[in-house]
Amino acid sequence: MSRNDDMSAIDPEDQHSDNGPQQPPESSQAESSFLQARQRHKIAQLEEKVETLESGCTIKERQMNYYLAQGRGIRRIITLFNTIEDLVTKNDRRYDDNLNDEDAATIDQDCLHMGYNILTRTLLWLLEKSSHMEHDDYIRMLKMLRQGADGARGDDTSKLKALVADWWTPTTSILADSPTMHACGKLLCLAELDWDNPVTKAGIRDRSPGHIVTDLSFPAFLYEKYTADLDNLEEGLFKGRILVQGYKAVFTSPSSAKNIKGDGNGTDVIENNRHARRANCGIKVKKHVAQIIKMEKVTACSIAYIACVTTMHAEGA
């Protein structure tokens, strides 16, 4: 067979393969393009879902932080011991039972109801926001508020632990001719009792009648000049130097607690704060606790809060 006959016997498609790569048919190209487009579309959808989840987590985290921050004022200016759930439950029960007569409730129930009223006046957004929430979100919000309240109490306790010890030492030294232990006992003794009398010490130790601490008993260091008027035990109460220092340390700043002249001068912490804010108008400064929780005046709950914390640390000083 000749060379020309061999070449003619070769299939034309084989000749094309020898000359270069075989091109895929048009149907295969279209299918490949469709698969690539479909994959790109899936990738875009997944990226959008990831972005949505991340933004949702960010918003949720921001909300949780907001609730924690708002809850930090609950122990300080609303209620010392009751949880926010107790306040809400008490109000709901009172509403369901239609208790309008003050005589129909006990003192403890009235305290819970009063605490709920203060809560709604302090957190103005609470009622409206909770009415549009799912139950799980509502329970989660209350939990965050409670955690914020407990966290603030822990922070204040840690802050005042060292400060009260520093304030206590010079305070006991002003009691002339009194050993340190005796001076500490005198400041912690009930204001209506005479610590210098041995009968008083024995009566407290033996829990004799007239020497038992009650909810109406206050230590001497809470009084102005650490002395109480036996004819009027409310005179000078909650004006002691250590109490005022503790109040300023928590609600303004520890450095402001140093600016107290004399004992029991009745320093108006909030009013002084207003003067300082006007003096520093235009100067960007860090907000303190009273500004953050929108505390415009000294309240009975805030005084009781500081009195409890300072008393606890004074006993261990």
Secondary structure by P-SEA (a helix, b strand, c coil): ccaaaaaaaccaaaaaaaaccccccaaaaaaaaaaaaaaaaaaaaaaaaaaaaaaaaaaaaaaaaaaaaaaccccccccccccaaaaaaaaaaaaaacccccccccaaaaaaaaaaaaaaaaacaaaaaaaaccaaaaaaaaaaaaaaaaaaaaaaaaaaaaaaaaaaaaaaaacccccaaaaaaaaacccccccccaaaaaaaaaccccccccccccccccccccccccccccccccccaaaaaaaaaccccccccccccccccccaaaaaaaaaaaaaccbbbbbccccccccccccaaaaaaaaaaaaaaaaac
